[in-house]
Amino acid sequence: MTTMTTSRPGAPAAAPRRRFRFQGLGLGVYAFLALAFLLIPIVYTFVFSFNDAIKNNIAWRGFTLRNWTNVCDAAGICDAFAASIIIGIVSTVIATALGTMIAIALMRYRFRFRSQTSLLLFLPMASPEVVLGAGLAAQFLSLGVNKGFGTIIIAHVMFCISFVVVTVKARVASLDPALEEAGRDLYGSPNAVFWRITFPLLLPGILSAALLSFSLSFDDFIITNFNAGAVTTFPMYIYIAASRGIPAQANVIASAVFILTILVVLISQLTAAARAKRLARATQ
């Protein structure tokens, strides 16, 4: 039996009833729980960076700012952090330069073994880090190379190049060839066209690849552990200190790196938004 609703002629139509959709609420709750689950380790690290710990940093003993003002009190932590920064910067510069050139060559030129080269570049990304680290360590051992900063940088460049190539290739594929043709029509030399047109257009992709390469190099432990020798990086320091209790100063450095990363992202977003506003005003 169906119930029909009638309305008087000329009367305004009744507003449709809004149905409560549990699906939309459930998705929001799931997203909130997933985000909270991801942020729990970060919040724990930040909170326990203010812990008044002595030997270990597991139980809360009280609030203090001493860990932030005396970061280098823990033996070896600042040296390990400095080593990771130096290795990350050098590896990023080399990997970004080589990866950018390889990406441009793969996208703009045709040569023998081009497809095979593209396939080989994906192997470091697909291979387990244990395999890559052990293979490089065995190669250095057979060549009689002493392990240290040099071997770590070579190893990091080896696996960072693949990520740089993939990132820059996507940017090269999105470029409009008409812009470079316009520069050549205006009698621009190949160098002038590249540095005045191509490179500025590729710069966002190059910077993204560099940031990704630095984060991978700074965070790597497995490959570094195989090829470090006597050098101790920050991830290796954390691994060694975990057996006797990670000092609160390590939480301070980790929190500072996370805050710096957030600031870089916010600054880049604000800069992009300001640039978009300027372009919108210029086109009006």
C-alpha atoms as a printed R data frame, in Angstrom:
    type eleno elety resid chain resno      x      y       z
1   ATOM     1    CA   MET     A     1  0.000  0.000   0.000
2   ATOM     2    CA   THR     A     2  1.488  3.305  -1.004
3   ATOM     3    CA   THR     A     3  0.681  6.654   0.531
4   ATOM     4    CA   MET     A     4  0.308  9.566  -1.822
5   ATOM     5    CA   THR     A     5  0.866 13.101  -0.685
6   ATOM     6    CA   THR     A     6 -1.213 15.821  -2.284
7   ATOM     7    CA   SER     A     7 -0.739 19.520  -2.188
8   ATOM     8    CA   ARG     A     8 -3.173 22.274  -2.807
9   ATOM     9    CA   PRO     A     9 -3.045 23.933  -6.195
10  ATOM    10    CA   GLY     A    10 -0.806 26.942  -6.127
11  ATOM    11    CA   ALA     A    11  0.842 25.942  -2.840
12  ATOM    12    CA   PRO     A    12  4.688 25.904  -2.773
13  ATOM    13    CA   ALA     A    13  6.290 22.526  -3.230
14  ATOM    14    CA   ALA     A    14  7.535 20.859  -0.085
15  ATOM    15    CA   ALA     A    15 11.301 20.846   0.355
16  ATOM    16    CA   PRO     A    16 12.832 17.412  -0.201
17  ATOM    17    CA   ARG     A    17 13.851 15.637   2.948
18  ATOM    18    CA   ARG     A    18 17.591 15.273   3.429
19  ATOM    19    CA   ARG     A    19 18.623 11.742   4.071
20  ATOM    20    CA   PHE     A    20 21.360 11.056   6.563
21  ATOM    21    CA   ARG     A    21 24.195  9.310   4.782
22  ATOM    22    CA   PHE     A    22 26.254  7.157   7.082
23  ATOM    23    CA   GLN     A    23 28.688  6.488   4.249
24  ATOM    24    CA   GLY     A    24 30.011 10.050   4.213
25  ATOM    25    CA   LEU     A    25 30.350 10.147   8.000
26  ATOM    26    CA   GLY     A    26 32.057  6.755   8.037
27  ATOM    27    CA   LEU     A    27 34.599  7.914   5.469
28  ATOM    28    CA   GLY     A    28 35.397 10.978   7.538
29  ATOM    29    CA   VAL     A    29 35.822  8.919  10.710
30  ATOM    30    CA   TYR     A    30 38.048  6.455   8.858
31  ATOM    31    CA   ALA     A    31 40.206  9.292   7.476
32  ATOM    32    CA   PHE     A    32 40.513 10.828  10.958
33  ATOM    33    CA   LEU     A    33 41.519  7.505  12.530
34  ATOM    34    CA   ALA     A    34 44.055  6.812   9.770
35  ATOM    35    CA   LEU     A    35 45.593 10.274  10.199
36  ATOM    36    CA   ALA     A    36 45.692  9.871  13.981
37  ATOM    37    CA   PHE     A    37 47.367  6.471  13.593
38  ATOM    38    CA   LEU     A    38 50.052  8.001  11.367
39  ATOM    39    CA   LEU     A    39 50.645 10.934  13.727
40  ATOM    40    CA   ILE     A    40 50.946  8.892  16.931
41  ATOM    41    CA   PRO     A    41 54.715  8.193  16.522
42  ATOM    42    CA   ILE     A    42 55.369 11.831  15.592
43  ATOM    43    CA   VAL     A    43 53.433 13.137  18.596
44  ATOM    44    CA   TYR     A    44 55.204 10.649  20.863
45  ATOM    45    CA   THR     A    45 58.593 11.756  19.532
46  ATOM    46    CA   PHE     A    46 57.779 15.436  20.011
47  ATOM    47    CA   VAL     A    47 56.368 15.004  23.530
48  ATOM    48    CA   PHE     A    48 59.248 12.852  24.762
49  ATOM    49    CA   SER     A    49 61.766 15.355  23.441
50  ATOM    50    CA   PHE     A    50 60.844 17.356  26.571
51  ATOM    51    CA   ASN     A    51 61.208 14.364  28.893
52  ATOM    52    CA   ASP     A    52 63.581 14.760  31.815
53  ATOM    53    CA   ALA     A    53 65.248 11.437  31.009
54  ATOM    54    CA   ILE     A    54 68.573 10.259  32.376
55  ATOM    55    CA   LYS     A    55 69.622  6.927  30.839
56  ATOM    56    CA   ASN     A    56 66.616  5.968  28.745
57  ATOM    57    CA   ASN     A    57 63.658  7.836  27.303
58  ATOM    58    CA   ILE     A    58 60.875  5.309  27.769
59  ATOM    59    CA   ALA     A    59 59.037  6.424  30.928
60  ATOM    60    CA   TRP     A    60 57.913 10.026  31.465
61  ATOM    61    CA   ARG     A    61 59.908 11.642  34.298
62  ATOM    62    CA   GLY     A    62 58.968 15.299  33.967
63  ATOM    63    CA   PHE     A    63 59.055 18.322  31.673
64  ATOM    64    CA   THR     A    64 62.336 20.026  30.817
65  ATOM    65    CA   LEU     A    65 63.811 22.253  28.120
66  ATOM    66    CA   ARG     A    66 67.347 21.027  28.765
67  ATOM    67    CA   ASN     A    67 67.188 18.546  25.885
68  ATOM    68    CA   TRP     A    68 66.487 21.350  23.385
69  ATOM    69    CA   THR     A    69 69.143 23.710  24.741
70  ATOM    70    CA   ASN     A    70 71.839 21.025  25.063
71  ATOM    71    CA   VAL     A    71 71.259 18.796  22.061
72  ATOM    72    CA   CYS     A    72 74.855 17.633  21.810
73  ATOM    73    CA   ASP     A    73 75.033 16.346  25.381
74  ATOM    74    CA   ALA     A    74 74.415 12.814  24.130
75  ATOM    75    CA   ALA     A    75 77.746 11.450  22.976
76  ATOM    76    CA   GLY     A    76 78.085 11.193  19.212
77  ATOM    77    CA   ILE     A    77 74.599 12.340  18.271
78  ATOM    78    CA   CYS     A    78 75.613 15.651  16.690
79  ATOM    79    CA   ASP     A    79 78.451 13.984  14.755
80  ATOM    80    CA   ALA     A    80 76.019 11.373  13.414
81  ATOM    81    CA   PHE     A    81 73.499 14.045  12.444
82  ATOM    82    CA   ALA     A    82 76.183 16.133  10.713
83  ATOM    83    CA   ALA     A    83 77.364 13.058   8.807
84  ATOM    84    CA   SER     A    84 73.824 12.383   7.573
85  ATOM    85    CA   ILE     A    85 73.415 16.006   6.477
86  ATOM    86    CA   ILE     A    86 76.720 16.056   4.576
87  ATOM    87    CA   ILE     A    87 76.074 12.705   2.905
88  ATOM    88    CA   GLY     A    88 72.516 13.741   2.029
89  ATOM    89    CA   ILE     A    89 73.547 17.046   0.462
90  ATOM    90    CA   VAL     A    90 76.422 15.613  -1.593
91  ATOM    91    CA   SER     A    91 74.383 12.613  -2.732
92  ATOM    92    CA   THR     A    92 71.434 14.847  -3.624
93  ATOM    93    CA   VAL     A    93 73.519 17.221  -5.723
94  ATOM    94    CA   ILE     A    94 75.168 14.403  -7.670
95  ATOM    95    CA   ALA     A    95 72.018 12.318  -8.087
96  ATOM    96    CA   THR     A    96 69.906 15.319  -9.111
97  ATOM    97    CA   ALA     A    97 72.417 16.502 -11.706
98  ATOM    98    CA   LEU     A    98 72.914 13.056 -13.245
99  ATOM    99    CA   GLY     A    99 69.246 12.100 -12.992
100 ATOM   100    CA   THR     A   100 68.081 15.311 -14.673
101 ATOM   101    CA   MET     A   101 70.423 14.800 -17.603
102 ATOM   102    CA   ILE     A   102 69.355 11.168 -17.949
103 ATOM   103    CA   ALA     A   103 65.666 12.114 -17.830
104 ATOM   104    CA   ILE     A   104 66.068 14.744 -20.547
105 ATOM   105    CA   ALA     A   105 68.054 12.332 -22.714
106 ATOM   106    CA   LEU     A   106 65.443  9.590 -22.347
107 ATOM   107    CA   MET     A   107 62.549 11.908 -23.184
108 ATOM   108    CA   ARG     A   108 64.065 14.086 -25.907
109 ATOM   109    CA   TYR     A   109 66.512 11.879 -27.801
110 ATOM   110    CA   ARG     A   110 66.475  8.485 -29.461
111 ATOM   111    CA   PHE     A   111 69.499  6.224 -29.159
112 ATOM   112    CA   ARG     A   112 70.356  2.560 -29.016
113 ATOM   113    CA   PHE     A   113 69.351  0.651 -25.907
114 ATOM   114    CA   ARG     A   114 67.032  3.494 -24.874
115 ATOM   115    CA   SER     A   115 64.277  1.190 -23.667
116 ATOM   116    CA   GLN     A   116 66.776 -1.076 -21.914
117 ATOM   117    CA   THR     A   117 68.220  1.947 -20.101
118 ATOM   118    CA   SER     A   118 64.765  2.941 -18.873
119 ATOM   119    CA   LEU     A   119 64.212 -0.586 -17.623
120 ATOM   120    CA   LEU     A   120 67.540 -0.722 -15.807
121 ATOM   121    CA   LEU     A   121 66.805  2.563 -14.051
122 ATOM   122    CA   PHE     A   122 63.785  0.985 -12.372
123 ATOM   123    CA   LEU     A   123 65.771 -1.947 -10.971
124 ATOM   124    CA   PRO     A   124 67.170 -0.044  -7.923
125 ATOM   125    CA   MET     A   125 63.621  1.016  -7.079
126 ATOM   126    CA   ALA     A   126 62.263 -2.522  -7.382
127 ATOM   127    CA   SER     A   127 65.187 -4.329  -5.750
128 ATOM   128    CA   PRO     A   128 65.166 -4.869  -1.969
129 ATOM   129    CA   GLU     A   129 67.587 -2.623  -0.130
130 ATOM   130    CA   VAL     A   130 69.300 -5.657   1.386
131 ATOM   131    CA   VAL     A   131 70.175 -6.938  -2.083
132 ATOM   132    CA   LEU     A   132 71.441 -3.568  -3.284
133 ATOM   133    CA   GLY     A   133 73.411 -2.876  -0.110
134 ATOM   134    CA   ALA     A   134 75.006 -6.330   0.004
135 ATOM   135    CA   GLY     A   135 75.863 -6.207  -3.697
136 ATOM   136    CA   LEU     A   136 77.566 -2.829  -3.389
137 ATOM   137    CA   ALA     A   137 79.437 -3.946  -0.266
138 ATOM   138    CA   ALA     A   138 80.705 -7.050  -2.060
139 ATOM   139    CA   GLN     A   139 81.785 -4.926  -5.026
140 ATOM   140    CA   PHE     A   140 83.709 -2.509  -2.822
141 ATOM   141    CA   LEU     A   141 85.328 -5.445  -1.029
142 ATOM   142    CA   SER     A   142 86.442 -7.089  -4.274
143 ATOM   143    CA   LEU     A   143 87.915 -3.796  -5.500
144 ATOM   144    CA   GLY     A   144 89.724 -3.202  -2.221
145 ATOM   145    CA   VAL     A   145 87.956  0.099  -1.533
146 ATOM   146    CA   ASN     A   146 87.946  1.238   2.086
147 ATOM   147    CA   LYS     A   147 84.452  1.922   3.342
148 ATOM   148    CA   GLY     A   148 83.599  5.400   4.546
149 ATOM   149    CA   PHE     A   149 82.002  8.605   3.349
150 ATOM   150    CA   GLY     A   150 82.902  7.876  -0.269
151 ATOM   151    CA   THR     A   151 81.289  4.453  -0.392
152 ATOM   152    CA   ILE     A   152 78.139  5.734   1.352
153 ATOM   153    CA   ILE     A   153 77.787  8.588  -1.139
154 ATOM   154    CA   ILE     A   154 78.280  6.240  -4.097
155 ATOM   155    CA   ALA     A   155 75.666  3.862  -2.696
156 ATOM   156    CA   HIS     A   156 73.156  6.655  -2.063
157 ATOM   157    CA   VAL     A   157 73.644  8.127  -5.514
158 ATOM   158    CA   MET     A   158 73.061  4.691  -7.010
159 ATOM   159    CA   PHE     A   159 69.537  4.328  -5.629
160 ATOM   160    CA   CYS     A   160 68.583  8.029  -5.614
161 ATOM   161    CA   ILE     A   161 69.167  8.469  -9.362
162 ATOM   162    CA   SER     A   162 66.181  6.259 -10.191
163 ATOM   163    CA   PHE     A   163 63.792  8.403  -8.166
164 ATOM   164    CA   VAL     A   164 65.201 11.597  -9.692
165 ATOM   165    CA   VAL     A   165 64.817 10.255 -13.225
166 ATOM   166    CA   VAL     A   166 61.200  9.207 -12.662
167 ATOM   167    CA   THR     A   167 60.284 12.574 -11.132
168 ATOM   168    CA   VAL     A   168 62.011 14.735 -13.746
169 ATOM   169    CA   LYS     A   169 60.722 12.580 -16.626
170 ATOM   170    CA   ALA     A   170 57.173 13.383 -15.595
171 ATOM   171    CA   ARG     A   171 57.999 17.089 -15.694
172 ATOM   172    CA   VAL     A   172 59.736 16.845 -19.069
173 ATOM   173    CA   ALA     A   173 56.729 15.019 -20.536
174 ATOM   174    CA   SER     A   174 54.438 17.897 -19.487
175 ATOM   175    CA   LEU     A   175 56.475 20.610 -21.216
176 ATOM   176    CA   ASP     A   176 54.988 22.294 -24.272
177 ATOM   177    CA   PRO     A   177 57.508 22.042 -27.152
178 ATOM   178    CA   ALA     A   178 56.002 25.182 -28.678
179 ATOM   179    CA   LEU     A   179 57.643 27.300 -25.975
180 ATOM   180    CA   GLU     A   180 61.106 26.106 -26.916
181 ATOM   181    CA   GLU     A   181 60.297 26.467 -30.618
182 ATOM   182    CA   ALA     A   182 59.289 30.065 -29.972
183 ATOM   183    CA   GLY     A   183 62.647 30.693 -28.335
184 ATOM   184    CA   ARG     A   184 64.474 29.239 -31.340
185 ATOM   185    CA   ASP     A   185 62.324 31.307 -33.715
186 ATOM   186    CA   LEU     A   186 63.526 34.377 -31.842
187 ATOM   187    CA   TYR     A   187 67.124 33.429 -32.745
188 ATOM   188    CA   GLY     A   188 67.942 32.032 -29.331
189 ATOM   189    CA   SER     A   189 70.950 29.760 -29.168
190 ATOM   190    CA   PRO     A   190 70.493 26.228 -27.800
191 ATOM   191    CA   ASN     A   191 72.133 27.234 -24.528
192 ATOM   192    CA   ALA     A   192 69.970 30.343 -24.201
193 ATOM   193    CA   VAL     A   193 66.779 28.388 -24.922
194 ATOM   194    CA   PHE     A   194 67.687 25.767 -22.343
195 ATOM   195    CA   TRP     A   195 68.651 28.133 -19.522
196 ATOM   196    CA   ARG     A   196 65.960 30.749 -20.177
197 ATOM   197    CA   ILE     A   197 63.013 28.517 -21.114
198 ATOM   198    CA   THR     A   198 63.558 24.800 -20.527
199 ATOM   199    CA   PHE     A   199 65.381 24.915 -17.207
200 ATOM   200    CA   PRO     A   200 62.956 27.326 -15.462
201 ATOM   201    CA   LEU     A   201 60.067 25.123 -16.568
202 ATOM   202    CA   LEU     A   202 61.852 22.013 -15.292
203 ATOM   203    CA   LEU     A   203 62.898 23.642 -12.026
204 ATOM   204    CA   PRO     A   204 59.813 22.624  -9.967
205 ATOM   205    CA   GLY     A   205 60.313 18.986 -10.958
206 ATOM   206    CA   ILE     A   206 64.047 19.191 -10.279
207 ATOM   207    CA   LEU     A   207 63.476 20.671  -6.825
208 ATOM   208    CA   SER     A   208 60.899 18.001  -6.042
209 ATOM   209    CA   ALA     A   209 63.341 15.302  -7.125
210 ATOM   210    CA   ALA     A   210 66.109 16.872  -5.018
211 ATOM   211    CA   LEU     A   211 63.928 16.980  -1.900
212 ATOM   212    CA   LEU     A   212 62.888 13.367  -2.445
213 ATOM   213    CA   SER     A   213 66.496 12.322  -2.984
214 ATOM   214    CA   PHE     A   214 67.651 14.089   0.185
215 ATOM   215    CA   SER     A   215 64.913 12.548   2.304
216 ATOM   216    CA   LEU     A   216 65.737  9.059   0.996
217 ATOM   217    CA   SER     A   217 69.448  9.551   1.627
218 ATOM   218    CA   PHE     A   218 68.985 11.033   5.095
219 ATOM   219    CA   ASP     A   219 66.575  8.282   6.140
220 ATOM   220    CA   ASP     A   220 68.404  5.262   4.703
221 ATOM   221    CA   PHE     A   221 69.752  2.665   7.101
222 ATOM   222    CA   ILE     A   222 70.050 -0.729   5.375
223 ATOM   223    CA   ILE     A   223 72.237  0.263   2.422
224 ATOM   224    CA   THR     A   224 74.239  2.639   4.614
225 ATOM   225    CA   ASN     A   225 74.875 -0.056   7.208
226 ATOM   226    CA   PHE     A   226 76.416 -2.324   4.561
227 ATOM   227    CA   ASN     A   227 78.746  0.372   3.209
228 ATOM   228    CA   ALA     A   228 79.436  2.705   6.140
229 ATOM   229    CA   GLY     A   229 82.623  1.295   7.588
230 ATOM   230    CA   ALA     A   230 83.551  3.414  10.605
231 ATOM   231    CA   VAL     A   231 81.110  6.227   9.735
232 ATOM   232    CA   THR     A   232 77.946  6.495  11.837
233 ATOM   233    CA   THR     A   233 74.927  8.265  10.376
234 ATOM   234    CA   PHE     A   234 71.883  9.427  12.307
235 ATOM   235    CA   PRO     A   235 69.709  6.375  11.474
236 ATOM   236    CA   MET     A   236 72.593  4.091  12.451
237 ATOM   237    CA   TYR     A   237 73.000  5.998  15.708
238 ATOM   238    CA   ILE     A   238 69.301  5.485  16.494
239 ATOM   239    CA   TYR     A   239 69.585  1.763  15.759
240 ATOM   240    CA   ILE     A   240 72.644  1.357  17.983
241 ATOM   241    CA   ALA     A   241 71.156  3.463  20.792
242 ATOM   242    CA   ALA     A   242 67.854  1.557  20.751
243 ATOM   243    CA   SER     A   243 69.443 -1.369  22.598
244 ATOM   244    CA   ARG     A   244 70.278  0.788  25.629
245 ATOM   245    CA   GLY     A   245 67.569  3.434  25.302
246 ATOM   246    CA   ILE     A   246 67.310  6.202  22.733
247 ATOM   247    CA   PRO     A   247 68.353  9.531  24.327
248 ATOM   248    CA   ALA     A   248 65.900 12.407  24.425
249 ATOM   249    CA   GLN     A   249 68.239 14.463  22.252
250 ATOM   250    CA   ALA     A   250 67.484 12.112  19.367
251 ATOM   251    CA   ASN     A   251 63.814 12.989  19.773
252 ATOM   252    CA   VAL     A   252 64.774 16.652  19.698
253 ATOM   253    CA   ILE     A   253 66.591 16.288  16.374
254 ATOM   254    CA   ALA     A   254 63.765 14.211  14.888
255 ATOM   255    CA   SER     A   255 61.182 16.783  16.019
256 ATOM   256    CA   ALA     A   256 63.247 19.653  14.620
257 ATOM   257    CA   VAL     A   257 63.574 17.909  11.255
258 ATOM   258    CA   PHE     A   258 59.814 17.305  11.147
259 ATOM   259    CA   ILE     A   259 59.028 20.935  12.027
260 ATOM   260    CA   LEU     A   260 61.491 22.171   9.401
261 ATOM   261    CA   THR     A   261 59.854 19.928   6.799
262 ATOM   262    CA   ILE     A   262 56.405 21.321   7.638
263 ATOM   263    CA   LEU     A   263 57.733 24.872   7.349
264 ATOM   264    CA   VAL     A   264 59.260 24.141   3.937
265 ATOM   265    CA   VAL     A   265 55.959 22.694   2.705
266 ATOM   266    CA   LEU     A   266 53.970 25.672   4.039
267 ATOM   267    CA   ILE     A   267 56.364 28.187   2.500
268 ATOM   268    CA   SER     A   268 56.215 26.427  -0.877
269 ATOM   269    CA   GLN     A   269 52.409 26.305  -0.762
270 ATOM   270    CA   LEU     A   270 52.128 29.977   0.189
271 ATOM   271    CA   THR     A   271 54.608 30.934  -2.517
272 ATOM   272    CA   ALA     A   272 52.677 28.979  -5.137
273 ATOM   273    CA   ALA     A   273 49.405 30.553  -4.021
274 ATOM   274    CA   ALA     A   274 50.898 34.054  -4.194
275 ATOM   275    CA   ARG     A   275 52.294 33.348  -7.650
276 ATOM   276    CA   ALA     A   276 48.895 32.107  -8.834
277 ATOM   277    CA   LYS     A   277 47.253 35.282  -7.540
278 ATOM   278    CA   ARG     A   278 49.769 37.460  -9.358
279 ATOM   279    CA   LEU     A   279 49.182 35.547 -12.604
280 ATOM   280    CA   ALA     A   280 45.423 35.867 -12.181
281 ATOM   281    CA   ARG     A   281 45.724 39.626 -11.678
282 ATOM   282    CA   ALA     A   282 48.032 39.957 -14.677
283 ATOM   283    CA   THR     A   283 45.589 38.142 -16.975
284 ATOM   284    CA   GLN     A   284 42.600 40.238 -15.930
